[in-house]
């Protein structure tokens, strides 16, 4: 992915990368325990369930670590942790704008960066603004969004709009 530039600060990724490594390590331990067991395995369903859980958690955390918005000469690449990645050509991008969203579980408003398309359609990106340390987990954690501070959030929007100008000449 050398042609793509990531918008998210790299510090945001450390927790998801750690969880992916930890769950992958636990998967290796389960396999090692089965291979090195002195006797026959009594419960293959338990072993397979543990392997499936650890493998799924590791894959989900790896995708969460890659979540974010990338841009390059071909357009904007939007990675979500739980959805398919989308490549949007620069011709289909009008601007990036933050929009306030009402979060159902918390009594504060959050914000999300949206990609605005020529016909006015909005594509939600995984870039979200922090609503406060006490509320972020309740508001965003289940979606595995990229939660940025106020300054990082504003800088991300500015960086995306600057990239739009750089690649298309439009503001």
Phi and psi in radians as a Rosetta constraint file:
Dihedral C 1 N 2 CA 2 C 2 CIRCULARHARMONIC -1.168 0.35
Dihedral N 2 CA 2 C 2 N 3 CIRCULARHARMONIC -0.490 0.35
Dihedral C 2 N 3 CA 3 C 3 CIRCULARHARMONIC -1.408 0.35
Dihedral N 3 CA 3 C 3 N 4 CIRCULARHARMONIC -0.175 0.35
Dihedral C 3 N 4 CA 4 C 4 CIRCULARHARMONIC -1.739 0.35
Dihedral N 4 CA 4 C 4 N 5 CIRCULARHARMONIC 2.435 0.35
Dihedral C 4 N 5 CA 5 C 5 CIRCULARHARMONIC -1.953 0.35
Dihedral N 5 CA 5 C 5 N 6 CIRCULARHARMONIC 2.268 0.35
Dihedral C 5 N 6 CA 6 C 6 CIRCULARHARMONIC -1.546 0.35
Dihedral N 6 CA 6 C 6 N 7 CIRCULARHARMONIC 2.434 0.35
Dihedral C 6 N 7 CA 7 C 7 CIRCULARHARMONIC -1.488 0.35
Dihedral N 7 CA 7 C 7 N 8 CIRCULARHARMONIC -0.557 0.35
Dihedral C 7 N 8 CA 8 C 8 CIRCULARHARMONIC -1.281 0.35
Dihedral N 8 CA 8 C 8 N 9 CIRCULARHARMONIC 2.379 0.35
Dihedral C 8 N 9 CA 9 C 9 CIRCULARHARMONIC -1.073 0.35
Dihedral N 9 CA 9 C 9 N 10 CIRCULARHARMONIC 2.487 0.35
Dihedral C 9 N 10 CA 10 C 10 CIRCULARHARMONIC -1.165 0.35
Dihedral N 10 CA 10 C 10 N 11 CIRCULARHARMONIC -0.400 0.35
Dihedral C 10 N 11 CA 11 C 11 CIRCULARHARMONIC -1.097 0.35
Dihedral N 11 CA 11 C 11 N 12 CIRCULARHARMONIC -0.478 0.35
Dihedral C 11 N 12 CA 12 C 12 CIRCULARHARMONIC -1.121 0.35
Dihedral N 12 CA 12 C 12 N 13 CIRCULARHARMONIC -0.452 0.35
Dihedral C 12 N 13 CA 13 C 13 CIRCULARHARMONIC -1.460 0.35
Dihedral N 13 CA 13 C 13 N 14 CIRCULARHARMONIC -0.324 0.35
Dihedral C 13 N 14 CA 14 C 14 CIRCULARHARMONIC -1.012 0.35
Dihedral N 14 CA 14 C 14 N 15 CIRCULARHARMONIC -0.715 0.35
Dihedral C 14 N 15 CA 15 C 15 CIRCULARHARMONIC -1.119 0.35
Dihedral N 15 CA 15 C 15 N 16 CIRCULARHARMONIC -0.770 0.35
Dihedral C 15 N 16 CA 16 C 16 CIRCULARHARMONIC -1.199 0.35
Dihedral N 16 CA 16 C 16 N 17 CIRCULARHARMONIC -0.674 0.35
Dihedral C 16 N 17 CA 17 C 17 CIRCULARHARMONIC -1.129 0.35
Dihedral N 17 CA 17 C 17 N 18 CIRCULARHARMONIC -0.738 0.35
Dihedral C 17 N 18 CA 18 C 18 CIRCULARHARMONIC -1.060 0.35
Dihedral N 18 CA 18 C 18 N 19 CIRCULARHARMONIC -0.798 0.35
Dihedral C 18 N 19 CA 19 C 19 CIRCULARHARMONIC -1.115 0.35
Dihedral N 19 CA 19 C 19 N 20 CIRCULARHARMONIC -0.679 0.35
Dihedral C 19 N 20 CA 20 C 20 CIRCULARHARMONIC -1.106 0.35
Dihedral N 20 CA 20 C 20 N 21 CIRCULARHARMONIC -0.767 0.35
Dihedral C 20 N 21 CA 21 C 21 CIRCULARHARMONIC -1.149 0.35
Dihedral N 21 CA 21 C 21 N 22 CIRCULARHARMONIC -0.730 0.35
Dihedral C 21 N 22 CA 22 C 22 CIRCULARHARMONIC -1.138 0.35
Dihedral N 22 CA 22 C 22 N 23 CIRCULARHARMONIC -0.776 0.35
Dihedral C 22 N 23 CA 23 C 23 CIRCULARHARMONIC -1.221 0.35
Dihedral N 23 CA 23 C 23 N 24 CIRCULARHARMONIC -0.597 0.35
Dihedral C 23 N 24 CA 24 C 24 CIRCULARHARMONIC -1.161 0.35
Dihedral N 24 CA 24 C 24 N 25 CIRCULARHARMONIC -0.671 0.35
Dihedral C 24 N 25 CA 25 C 25 CIRCULARHARMONIC -1.128 0.35
Dihedral N 25 CA 25 C 25 N 26 CIRCULARHARMONIC -0.676 0.35
Dihedral C 25 N 26 CA 26 C 26 CIRCULARHARMONIC -1.146 0.35
Dihedral N 26 CA 26 C 26 N 27 CIRCULARHARMONIC -0.644 0.35
Dihedral C 26 N 27 CA 27 C 27 CIRCULARHARMONIC -1.069 0.35
Dihedral N 27 CA 27 C 27 N 28 CIRCULARHARMONIC -0.750 0.35
Dihedral C 27 N 28 CA 28 C 28 CIRCULARHARMONIC -1.090 0.35
Dihedral N 28 CA 28 C 28 N 29 CIRCULARHARMONIC -0.697 0.35
Dihedral C 28 N 29 CA 29 C 29 CIRCULARHARMONIC -1.114 0.35
Dihedral N 29 CA 29 C 29 N 30 CIRCULARHARMONIC -0.696 0.35
Dihedral C 29 N 30 CA 30 C 30 CIRCULARHARMONIC -1.106 0.35
Dihedral N 30 CA 30 C 30 N 31 CIRCULARHARMONIC -0.800 0.35
Dihedral C 30 N 31 CA 31 C 31 CIRCULARHARMONIC -1.101 0.35
Dihedral N 31 CA 31 C 31 N 32 CIRCULARHARMONIC -0.760 0.35
Dihedral C 31 N 32 CA 32 C 32 CIRCULARHARMONIC -1.094 0.35
Dihedral N 32 CA 32 C 32 N 33 CIRCULARHARMONIC -0.688 0.35
Dihedral C 32 N 33 CA 33 C 33 CIRCULARHARMONIC -1.112 0.35
Dihedral N 33 CA 33 C 33 N 34 CIRCULARHARMONIC -0.663 0.35
Dihedral C 33 N 34 CA 34 C 34 CIRCULARHARMONIC -1.219 0.35
Dihedral N 34 CA 34 C 34 N 35 CIRCULARHARMONIC -0.780 0.35
Dihedral C 34 N 35 CA 35 C 35 CIRCULARHARMONIC -1.176 0.35
Dihedral N 35 CA 35 C 35 N 36 CIRCULARHARMONIC -0.700 0.35
Dihedral C 35 N 36 CA 36 C 36 CIRCULARHARMONIC -1.604 0.35
Dihedral N 36 CA 36 C 36 N 37 CIRCULARHARMONIC 0.079 0.35
Dihedral C 36 N 37 CA 37 C 37 CIRCULARHARMONIC -1.101 0.35
Dihedral N 37 CA 37 C 37 N 38 CIRCULARHARMONIC 2.372 0.35
Dihedral C 37 N 38 CA 38 C 38 CIRCULARHARMONIC -1.224 0.35
Dihedral N 38 CA 38 C 38 N 39 CIRCULARHARMONIC -0.442 0.35
Dihedral C 38 N 39 CA 39 C 39 CIRCULARHARMONIC -2.193 0.35
Dihedral N 39 CA 39 C 39 N 40 CIRCULARHARMONIC -3.041 0.35
Dihedral C 39 N 40 CA 40 C 40 CIRCULARHARMONIC -1.214 0.35
Dihedral N 40 CA 40 C 40 N 41 CIRCULARHARMONIC 2.649 0.35
Dihedral C 40 N 41 CA 41 C 41 CIRCULARHARMONIC -1.319 0.35
Dihedral N 41 CA 41 C 41 N 42 CIRCULARHARMONIC 2.245 0.35
Dihedral C 41 N 42 CA 42 C 42 CIRCULARHARMONIC -1.406 0.35
Dihedral N 42 CA 42 C 42 N 43 CIRCULARHARMONIC -0.632 0.35
Dihedral C 42 N 43 CA 43 C 43 CIRCULARHARMONIC -2.252 0.35
Dihedral N 43 CA 43 C 43 N 44 CIRCULARHARMONIC 1.564 0.35
Dihedral C 43 N 44 CA 44 C 44 CIRCULARHARMONIC -1.173 0.35
Dihedral N 44 CA 44 C 44 N 45 CIRCULARHARMONIC -0.541 0.35
Dihedral C 44 N 45 CA 45 C 45 CIRCULARHARMONIC -1.139 0.35
Dihedral N 45 CA 45 C 45 N 46 CIRCULARHARMONIC -0.654 0.35
Dihedral C 45 N 46 CA 46 C 46 CIRCULARHARMONIC -1.164 0.35
Dihedral N 46 CA 46 C 46 N 47 CIRCULARHARMONIC -0.733 0.35
Dihedral C 46 N 47 CA 47 C 47 CIRCULARHARMONIC -1.128 0.35
Dihedral N 47 CA 47 C 47 N 48 CIRCULARHARMONIC -0.818 0.35
Dihedral C 47 N 48 CA 48 C 48 CIRCULARHARMONIC -1.153 0.35
Dihedral N 48 CA 48 C 48 N 49 CIRCULARHARMONIC -0.632 0.35
Dihedral C 48 N 49 CA 49 C 49 CIRCULARHARMONIC -1.142 0.35
Dihedral N 49 CA 49 C 49 N 50 CIRCULARHARMONIC -0.753 0.35
Dihedral C 49 N 50 CA 50 C 50 CIRCULARHARMONIC -1.114 0.35
Dihedral N 50 CA 50 C 50 N 51 CIRCULARHARMONIC -0.715 0.35
Dihedral C 50 N 51 CA 51 C 51 CIRCULARHARMONIC -1.151 0.35
Dihedral N 51 CA 51 C 51 N 52 CIRCULARHARMONIC -0.730 0.35
Dihedral C 51 N 52 CA 52 C 52 CIRCULARHARMONIC -1.146 0.35
Dihedral N 52 CA 52 C 52 N 53 CIRCULARHARMONIC -0.737 0.35
Dihedral C 52 N 53 CA 53 C 53 CIRCULARHARMONIC -1.102 0.35
Dihedral N 53 CA 53 C 53 N 54 CIRCULARHARMONIC -0.858 0.35
Dihedral C 53 N 54 CA 54 C 54 CIRCULARHARMONIC -1.136 0.35
Dihedral N 54 CA 54 C 54 N 55 CIRCULARHARMONIC -0.709 0.35
Dihedral C 54 N 55 CA 55 C 55 CIRCULARHARMONIC -1.128 0.35
Dihedral N 55 CA 55 C 55 N 56 CIRCULARHARMONIC -0.747 0.35
Dihedral C 55 N 56 CA 56 C 56 CIRCULARHARMONIC -1.152 0.35
Dihedral N 56 CA 56 C 56 N 57 CIRCULARHARMONIC -0.738 0.35
Dihedral C 56 N 57 CA 57 C 57 CIRCULARHARMONIC -1.123 0.35
Dihedral N 57 CA 57 C 57 N 58 CIRCULARHARMONIC -0.719 0.35
Dihedral C 57 N 58 CA 58 C 58 CIRCULARHARMONIC -1.100 0.35
Dihedral N 58 CA 58 C 58 N 59 CIRCULARHARMONIC -0.768 0.35
Dihedral C 58 N 59 CA 59 C 59 CIRCULARHARMONIC -1.120 0.35
Dihedral N 59 CA 59 C 59 N 60 CIRCULARHARMONIC -0.733 0.35
Dihedral C 59 N 60 CA 60 C 60 CIRCULARHARMONIC -1.128 0.35
Dihedral N 60 CA 60 C 60 N 61 CIRCULARHARMONIC -0.750 0.35
Dihedral C 60 N 61 CA 61 C 61 CIRCULARHARMONIC -1.175 0.35
Dihedral N 61 CA 61 C 61 N 62 CIRCULARHARMONIC -0.627 0.35
Dihedral C 61 N 62 CA 62 C 62 CIRCULARHARMONIC -1.114 0.35
Dihedral N 62 CA 62 C 62 N 63 CIRCULARHARMONIC -0.752 0.35
Dihedral C 62 N 63 CA 63 C 63 CIRCULARHARMONIC -1.141 0.35
Dihedral N 63 CA 63 C 63 N 64 CIRCULARHARMONIC -0.651 0.35
Dihedral C 63 N 64 CA 64 C 64 CIRCULARHARMONIC -1.136 0.35
Dihedral N 64 CA 64 C 64 N 65 CIRCULARHARMONIC -0.613 0.35
Dihedral C 64 N 65 CA 65 C 65 CIRCULARHARMONIC -1.187 0.35
Dihedral N 65 CA 65 C 65 N 66 CIRCULARHARMONIC -0.486 0.35
Dihedral C 65 N 66 CA 66 C 66 CIRCULARHARMONIC -1.562 0.35
Dihedral N 66 CA 66 C 66 N 67 CIRCULARHARMONIC -0.167 0.35
Dihedral C 66 N 67 CA 67 C 67 CIRCULARHARMONIC -1.054 0.35
Dihedral N 67 CA 67 C 67 N 68 CIRCULARHARMONIC 2.495 0.35
Dihedral C 67 N 68 CA 68 C 68 CIRCULARHARMONIC 2.595 0.35
Dihedral N 68 CA 68 C 68 N 69 CIRCULARHARMONIC -2.908 0.35
Dihedral C 68 N 69 CA 69 C 69 CIRCULARHARMONIC -2.106 0.35
Dihedral N 69 CA 69 C 69 N 70 CIRCULARHARMONIC 2.269 0.35
Dihedral C 69 N 70 CA 70 C 70 CIRCULARHARMONIC -2.100 0.35
Dihedral N 70 CA 70 C 70 N 71 CIRCULARHARMONIC 2.603 0.35
Dihedral C 70 N 71 CA 71 C 71 CIRCULARHARMONIC -2.381 0.35
Dihedral N 71 CA 71 C 71 N 72 CIRCULARHARMONIC 2.701 0.35
Dihedral C 71 N 72 CA 72 C 72 CIRCULARHARMONIC -2.877 0.35
Dihedral N 72 CA 72 C 72 N 73 CIRCULARHARMONIC -2.989 0.35
Dihedral C 72 N 73 CA 73 C 73 CIRCULARHARMONIC -1.054 0.35
Dihedral N 73 CA 73 C 73 N 74 CIRCULARHARMONIC -0.494 0.35
Dihedral C 73 N 74 CA 74 C 74 CIRCULARHARMONIC -1.482 0.35
Dihedral N 74 CA 74 C 74 N 75 CIRCULARHARMONIC -0.274 0.35
Dihedral C 74 N 75 CA 75 C 75 CIRCULARHARMONIC 2.528 0.35
Dihedral N 75 CA 75 C 75 N 76 CIRCULARHARMONIC -2.627 0.35
Dihedral C 75 N 76 CA 76 C 76 CIRCULARHARMONIC -1.980 0.35
Dihedral N 76 CA 76 C 76 N 77 CIRCULARHARMONIC 2.263 0.35
Dihedral C 76 N 77 CA 77 C 77 CIRCULARHARMONIC -1.913 0.35
Dihedral N 77 CA 77 C 77 N 78 CIRCULARHARMONIC 2.060 0.35
Dihedral C 77 N 78 CA 78 C 78 CIRCULARHARMONIC -1.878 0.35
Dihedral N 78 CA 78 C 78 N 79 CIRCULARHARMONIC 1.991 0.35
Dihedral C 78 N 79 CA 79 C 79 CIRCULARHARMONIC -1.779 0.35
Dihedral N 79 CA 79 C 79 N 80 CIRCULARHARMONIC 2.213 0.35
Dihedral C 79 N 80 CA 80 C 80 CIRCULARHARMONIC -1.931 0.35
Dihedral N 80 CA 80 C 80 N 81 CIRCULARHARMONIC 2.640 0.35
Dihedral C 80 N 81 CA 81 C 81 CIRCULARHARMONIC -1.236 0.35
Dihedral N 81 CA 81 C 81 N 82 CIRCULARHARMONIC -0.593 0.35
Dihedral C 81 N 82 CA 82 C 82 CIRCULARHARMONIC -2.021 0.35
Dihedral N 82 CA 82 C 82 N 83 CIRCULARHARMONIC 0.068 0.35
Dihedral C 82 N 83 CA 83 C 83 CIRCULARHARMONIC -2.231 0.35
Dihedral N 83 CA 83 C 83 N 84 CIRCULARHARMONIC 2.972 0.35
Dihedral C 83 N 84 CA 84 C 84 CIRCULARHARMONIC -1.224 0.35
Dihedral N 84 CA 84 C 84 N 85 CIRCULARHARMONIC 2.534 0.35
Dihedral C 84 N 85 CA 85 C 85 CIRCULARHARMONIC -1.222 0.35
Dihedral N 85 CA 85 C 85 N 86 CIRCULARHARMONIC 2.559 0.35
Dihedral C 85 N 86 CA 86 C 86 CIRCULARHARMONIC -2.122 0.35
Dihedral N 86 CA 86 C 86 N 87 CIRCULARHARMONIC 2.323 0.35
Dihedral C 86 N 87 CA 87 C 87 CIRCULARHARMONIC -1.857 0.35
Dihedral N 87 CA 87 C 87 N 88 CIRCULARHARMONIC 2.077 0.35
Dihedral C 87 N 88 CA 88 C 88 CIRCULARHARMONIC -1.952 0.35
Dihedral N 88 CA 88 C 88 N 89 CIRCULARHARMONIC 2.038 0.35
Dihedral C 88 N 89 CA 89 C 89 CIRCULARHARMONIC -1.110 0.35
Dihedral N 89 CA 89 C 89 N 90 CIRCULARHARMONIC 2.679 0.35
Dihedral C 89 N 90 CA 90 C 90 CIRCULARHARMONIC -1.031 0.35
Dihedral N 90 CA 90 C 90 N 91 CIRCULARHARMONIC -0.505 0.35
Dihedral C 90 N 91 CA 91 C 91 CIRCULARHARMONIC -1.115 0.35
Dihedral N 91 CA 91 C 91 N 92 CIRCULARHARMONIC -0.399 0.35
Dihedral C 91 N 92 CA 92 C 92 CIRCULARHARMONIC -1.712 0.35
Dihedral N 92 CA 92 C 92 N 93 CIRCULARHARMONIC 0.248 0.35
Dihedral C 92 N 93 CA 93 C 93 CIRCULARHARMONIC -2.041 0.35
Dihedral N 93 CA 93 C 93 N 94 CIRCULARHARMONIC 2.160 0.35
Dihedral C 93 N 94 CA 94 C 94 CIRCULARHARMONIC -1.663 0.35
Dihedral N 94 CA 94 C 94 N 95 CIRCULARHARMONIC -0.819 0.35
Dihedral C 94 N 95 CA 95 C 95 CIRCULARHARMONIC -2.949 0.35
Dihedral N 95 CA 95 C 95 N 96 CIRCULARHARMONIC 2.999 0.35
Dihedral C 95 N 96 CA 96 C 96 CIRCULARHARMONIC -2.007 0.35
Dihedral N 96 CA 96 C 96 N 97 CIRCULARHARMONIC 2.358 0.35
Dihedral C 96 N 97 CA 97 C 97 CIRCULARHARMONIC -2.524 0.35
Dihedral N 97 CA 97 C 97 N 98 CIRCULARHARMONIC 2.496 0.35
Dihedral C 97 N 98 CA 98 C 98 CIRCULARHARMONIC -1.419 0.35
Dihedral N 98 CA 98 C 98 N 99 CIRCULARHARMONIC 2.486 0.35
Dihedral C 98 N 99 CA 99 C 99 CIRCULARHARMONIC -2.318 0.35
Dihedral N 99 CA 99 C 99 N 100 CIRCULARHARMONIC 2.417 0.35
Dihedral C 99 N 100 CA 100 C 100 CIRCULARHARMONIC -1.224 0.35
Dihedral N 100 CA 100 C 100 N 101 CIRCULARHARMONIC 2.478 0.35
Dihedral C 100 N 101 CA 101 C 101 CIRCULARHARMONIC -2.267 0.35
Dihedral N 101 CA 101 C 101 N 102 CIRCULARHARMONIC 2.523 0.35
Dihedral C 101 N 102 CA 102 C 102 CIRCULARHARMONIC -1.600 0.35
Dihedral N 102 CA 102 C 102 N 103 CIRCULARHARMONIC 2.124 0.35
Dihedral C 102 N 103 CA 103 C 103 CIRCULARHARMONIC -1.578 0.35
Dihedral N 103 CA 103 C 103 N 104 CIRCULARHARMONIC 2.238 0.35
Dihedral C 103 N 104 CA 104 C 104 CIRCULARHARMONIC -1.125 0.35
Dihedral N 104 CA 104 C 104 N 105 CIRCULARHARMONIC -0.666 0.35
Dihedral C 104 N 105 CA 105 C 105 CIRCULARHARMONIC -1.510 0.35
Dihedral N 105 CA 105 C 105 N 106 CIRCULARHARMONIC -0.228 0.35
Dihedral C 105 N 106 CA 106 C 106 CIRCULARHARMONIC -2.222 0.35
Dihedral N 106 CA 106 C 106 N 107 CIRCULARHARMONIC 2.645 0.35
Dihedral C 106 N 107 CA 107 C 107 CIRCULARHARMONIC -1.529 0.35
Dihedral N 107 CA 107 C 107 N 108 CIRCULARHARMONIC 0.441 0.35
Dihedral C 107 N 108 CA 108 C 108 CIRCULARHARMONIC -2.220 0.35
Dihedral N 108 CA 108 C 108 N 109 CIRCULARHARMONIC 2.859 0.35
Dihedral C 108 N 109 CA 109 C 109 CIRCULARHARMONIC -1.723 0.35
Dihedral N 109 CA 109 C 109 N 110 CIRCULARHARMONIC 2.428 0.35
Dihedral C 109 N 110 CA 110 C 110 CIRCULARHARMONIC -1.840 0.35
Dihedral N 110 CA 110 C 110 N 111 CIRCULARHARMONIC -3.037 0.35
Dihedral C 110 N 111 CA 111 C 111 CIRCULARHARMONIC -2.553 0.35
Dihedral N 111 CA 111 C 111 N 112 CIRCULARHARMONIC 2.579 0.35
Dihedral C 111 N 112 CA 112 C 112 CIRCULARHARMONIC -2.281 0.35
Dihedral N 112 CA 112 C 112 N 113 CIRCULARHARMONIC 2.548 0.35
Dihedral C 112 N 113 CA 113 C 113 CIRCULARHARMONIC -1.497 0.35
Dihedral N 113 CA 113 C 113 N 114 CIRCULARHARMONIC 2.244 0.35
Dihedral C 113 N 114 CA 114 C 114 CIRCULARHARMONIC -1.986 0.35
Dihedral N 114 CA 114 C 114 N 115 CIRCULARHARMONIC 2.534 0.35
Dihedral C 114 N 115 CA 115 C 115 CIRCULARHARMONIC -1.647 0.35
Dihedral N 115 CA 115 C 115 N 116 CIRCULARHARMONIC 2.151 0.35
Dihedral C 115 N 116 CA 116 C 116 CIRCULARHARMONIC -1.697 0.35
Dihedral N 116 CA 116 C 116 N 117 CIRCULARHARMONIC 2.235 0.35
Dihedral C 116 N 117 CA 117 C 117 CIRCULARHARMONIC -1.708 0.35
Dihedral N 117 CA 117 C 117 N 118 CIRCULARHARMONIC 2.936 0.35
Dihedral C 117 N 118 CA 118 C 118 CIRCULARHARMONIC -0.977 0.35
Dihedral N 118 CA 118 C 118 N 119 CIRCULARHARMONIC -0.626 0.35
Dihedral C 118 N 119 CA 119 C 119 CIRCULARHARMONIC -1.545 0.35
Dihedral N 119 CA 119 C 119 N 120 CIRCULARHARMONIC 0.166 0.35
Dihedral C 119 N 120 CA 120 C 120 CIRCULARHARMONIC 1.586 0.35
Dihedral N 120 CA 120 C 120 N 121 CIRCULARHARMONIC -0.010 0.35
Dihedral C 120 N 121 CA 121 C 121 CIRCULARHARMONIC -1.150 0.35
Dihedral N 121 CA 121 C 121 N 122 CIRCULARHARMONIC 2.559 0.35
Dihedral C 121 N 122 CA 122 C 122 CIRCULARHARMONIC -1.974 0.35
Dihedral N 122 CA 122 C 122 N 123 CIRCULARHARMONIC 2.333 0.35
Dihedral C 122 N 123 CA 123 C 123 CIRCULARHARMONIC -1.960 0.35
Dihedral N 123 CA 123 C 123 N 124 CIRCULARHARMONIC 2.137 0.35
Dihedral C 123 N 124 CA 124 C 124 CIRCULARHARMONIC -1.346 0.35
Dihedral N 124 CA 124 C 124 N 125 CIRCULARHARMONIC 2.351 0.35
Dihedral C 124 N 125 CA 125 C 125 CIRCULARHARMONIC -1.757 0.35
Dihedral N 125 CA 125 C 125 N 126 CIRCULARHARMONIC 2.886 0.35
Dihedral C 125 N 126 CA 126 C 126 CIRCULARHARMONIC -1.425 0.35
Dihedral N 126 CA 126 C 126 N 127 CIRCULARHARMONIC 0.155 0.35
Dihedral C 126 N 127 CA 127 C 127 CIRCULARHARMONIC -1.487 0.35
Dihedral N 127 CA 127 C 127 N 128 CIRCULARHARMONIC 2.054 0.35
Dihedral C 127 N 128 CA 128 C 128 CIRCULARHARMONIC -2.196 0.35
Dihedral N 128 CA 128 C 128 N 129 CIRCULARHARMONIC 2.666 0.35
Dihedral C 128 N 129 CA 129 C 129 CIRCULARHARMONIC -1.615 0.35
Dihedral N 129 CA 129 C 129 N 130 CIRCULARHARMONIC 2.402 0.35
Dihedral C 129 N 130 CA 130 C 130 CIRCULARHARMONIC -1.060 0.35
Dihedral N 130 CA 130 C 130 N 131 CIRCULARHARMONIC 2.442 0.35
Dihedral C 130 N 131 CA 131 C 131 CIRCULARHARMONIC -1.868 0.35
Dihedral N 131 CA 131 C 131 N 132 CIRCULARHARMONIC 0.189 0.35
Dihedral C 131 N 132 CA 132 C 132 CIRCULARHARMONIC 2.089 0.35
Dihedral N 132 CA 132 C 132 N 133 CIRCULARHARMONIC 2.494 0.35
Dihedral C 132 N 133 CA 133 C 133 CIRCULARHARMONIC -0.964 0.35
Dihedral N 133 CA 133 C 133 N 134 CIRCULARHARMONIC -0.663 0.35
Dihedral C 133 N 134 CA 134 C 134 CIRCULARHARMONIC -1.259 0.35
Dihedral N 134 CA 134 C 134 N 135 CIRCULARHARMONIC -0.401 0.35
Dihedral C 134 N 135 CA 135 C 135 CIRCULARHARMONIC -1.836 0.35
Dihedral N 135 CA 135 C 135 N 136 CIRCULARHARMONIC -0.311 0.35
Dihedral C 135 N 136 CA 136 C 136 CIRCULARHARMONIC -1.000 0.35
Dihedral N 136 CA 136 C 136 N 137 CIRCULARHARMONIC -0.764 0.35
Dihedral C 136 N 137 CA 137 C 137 CIRCULARHARMONIC -1.098 0.35
Dihedral N 137 CA 137 C 137 N 138 CIRCULARHARMONIC -0.737 0.35
Dihedral C 137 N 138 CA 138 C 138 CIRCULARHARMONIC -1.218 0.35
Dihedral N 138 CA 138 C 138 N 139 CIRCULARHARMONIC -0.596 0.35
Dihedral C 138 N 139 CA 139 C 139 CIRCULARHARMONIC -1.435 0.35
Dihedral N 139 CA 139 C 139 N 140 CIRCULARHARMONIC -0.741 0.35
Dihedral C 139 N 140 CA 140 C 140 CIRCULARHARMONIC -2.089 0.35
Dihedral N 140 CA 140 C 140 N 141 CIRCULARHARMONIC -0.351 0.35
Dihedral C 140 N 141 CA 141 C 141 CIRCULARHARMONIC -1.058 0.35
Dihedral N 141 CA 141 C 141 N 142 CIRCULARHARMONIC -0.619 0.35
Dihedral C 141 N 142 CA 142 C 142 CIRCULARHARMONIC -1.174 0.35
Dihedral N 142 CA 142 C 142 N 143 CIRCULARHARMONIC -0.392 0.35
Dihedral C 142 N 143 CA 143 C 143 CIRCULARHARMONIC -1.626 0.35
Dihedral N 143 CA 143 C 143 N 144 CIRCULARHARMONIC -0.141 0.35
Dihedral C 143 N 144 CA 144 C 144 CIRCULARHARMONIC 0.963 0.35
Dihedral N 144 CA 144 C 144 N 145 CIRCULARHARMONIC 0.779 0.35
Dihedral C 144 N 145 CA 145 C 145 CIRCULARHARMONIC -1.386 0.35
Dihedral N 145 CA 145 C 145 N 146 CIRCULARHARMONIC 2.888 0.35
Dihedral C 145 N 146 CA 146 C 146 CIRCULARHARMONIC -1.599 0.35
Dihedral N 146 CA 146 C 146 N 147 CIRCULARHARMONIC 1.902 0.35
Dihedral C 146 N 147 CA 147 C 147 CIRCULARHARMONIC -1.688 0.35
Dihedral N 147 CA 147 C 147 N 148 CIRCULARHARMONIC 2.097 0.35
Dihedral C 147 N 148 CA 148 C 148 CIRCULARHARMONIC -1.988 0.35
Dihedral N 148 CA 148 C 148 N 149 CIRCULARHARMONIC 2.676 0.35
Dihedral C 148 N 149 CA 149 C 149 CIRCULARHARMONIC -1.209 0.35
Dihedral N 149 CA 149 C 149 N 150 CIRCULARHARMONIC 2.973 0.35
Dihedral C 149 N 150 CA 150 C 150 CIRCULARHARMONIC -0.978 0.35
Dihedral N 150 CA 150 C 150 N 151 CIRCULARHARMONIC -0.810 0.35
Dihedral C 150 N 151 CA 151 C 151 CIRCULARHARMONIC -1.183 0.35
Dihedral N 151 CA 151 C 151 N 152 CIRCULARHARMONIC -0.743 0.35
Dihedral C 151 N 152 CA 152 C 152 CIRCULARHARMONIC -1.134 0.35
Dihedral N 152 CA 152 C 152 N 153 CIRCULARHARMONIC -0.664 0.35
Dihedral C 152 N 153 CA 153 C 153 CIRCULARHARMONIC -1.103 0.35
Dihedral N 153 CA 153 C 153 N 154 CIRCULARHARMONIC -0.837 0.35
Dihedral C 153 N 154 CA 154 C 154 CIRCULARHARMONIC -1.113 0.35
Dihedral N 154 CA 154 C 154 N 155 CIRCULARHARMONIC -0.700 0.35
Dihedral C 154 N 155 CA 155 C 155 CIRCULARHARMONIC -1.148 0.35
Dihedral N 155 CA 155 C 155 N 156 CIRCULARHARMONIC -0.627 0.35
Dihedral C 155 N 156 CA 156 C 156 CIRCULARHARMONIC -1.135 0.35
Dihedral N 156 CA 156 C 156 N 157 CIRCULARHARMONIC -0.766 0.35
Dihedral C 156 N 157 CA 157 C 157 CIRCULARHARMONIC -1.086 0.35
Dihedral N 157 CA 157 C 157 N 158 CIRCULARHARMONIC -0.785 0.35
Dihedral C 157 N 158 CA 158 C 158 CIRCULARHARMONIC -1.087 0.35
Dihedral N 158 CA 158 C 158 N 159 CIRCULARHARMONIC -0.727 0.35
Dihedral C 158 N 159 CA 159 C 159 CIRCULARHARMONIC -1.136 0.35
Dihedral N 159 CA 159 C 159 N 160 CIRCULARHARMONIC -0.694 0.35
Dihedral C 159 N 160 CA 160 C 160 CIRCULARHARMONIC -1.171 0.35
Dihedral N 160 CA 160 C 160 N 161 CIRCULARHARMONIC -0.747 0.35
Dihedral C 160 N 161 CA 161 C 161 CIRCULARHARMONIC -1.192 0.35
Dihedral N 161 CA 161 C 161 N 162 CIRCULARHARMONIC -0.562 0.35
Dihedral C 161 N 162 CA 162 C 162 CIRCULARHARMONIC -1.173 0.35
Dihedral N 162 CA 162 C 162 N 163 CIRCULARHARMONIC -0.668 0.35
Dihedral C 162 N 163 CA 163 C 163 CIRCULARHARMONIC -1.141 0.35
Dihedral N 163 CA 163 C 163 N 164 CIRCULARHARMONIC -0.673 0.35
Dihedral C 163 N 164 CA 164 C 164 CIRCULARHARMONIC -1.032 0.35
Dihedral N 164 CA 164 C 164 N 165 CIRCULARHARMONIC -0.799 0.35
Dihedral C 164 N 165 CA 165 C 165 CIRCULARHARMONIC -1.127 0.35
Dihedral N 165 CA 165 C 165 N 166 CIRCULARHARMONIC -0.730 0.35
Dihedral C 165 N 166 CA 166 C 166 CIRCULARHARMONIC -1.078 0.35
Dihedral N 166 CA 166 C 166 N 167 CIRCULARHARMONIC -0.755 0.35
Dihedral C 166 N 167 CA 167 C 167 CIRCULARHARMONIC -1.530 0.35
Dihedral N 167 CA 167 C 167 N 168 CIRCULARHARMONIC -0.369 0.35
Dihedral C 167 N 168 CA 168 C 168 CIRCULARHARMONIC -2.132 0.35
Dihedral N 168 CA 168 C 168 N 169 CIRCULARHARMONIC -0.345 0.35
Dihedral C 168 N 169 CA 169 C 169 CIRCULARHARMONIC 1.443 0.35
Dihedral N 169 CA 169 C 169 N 170 CIRCULARHARMONIC 0.046 0.35
Dihedral C 169 N 170 CA 170 C 170 CIRCULARHARMONIC -1.740 0.35
Dihedral N 170 CA 170 C 170 N 171 CIRCULARHARMONIC 2.610 0.35
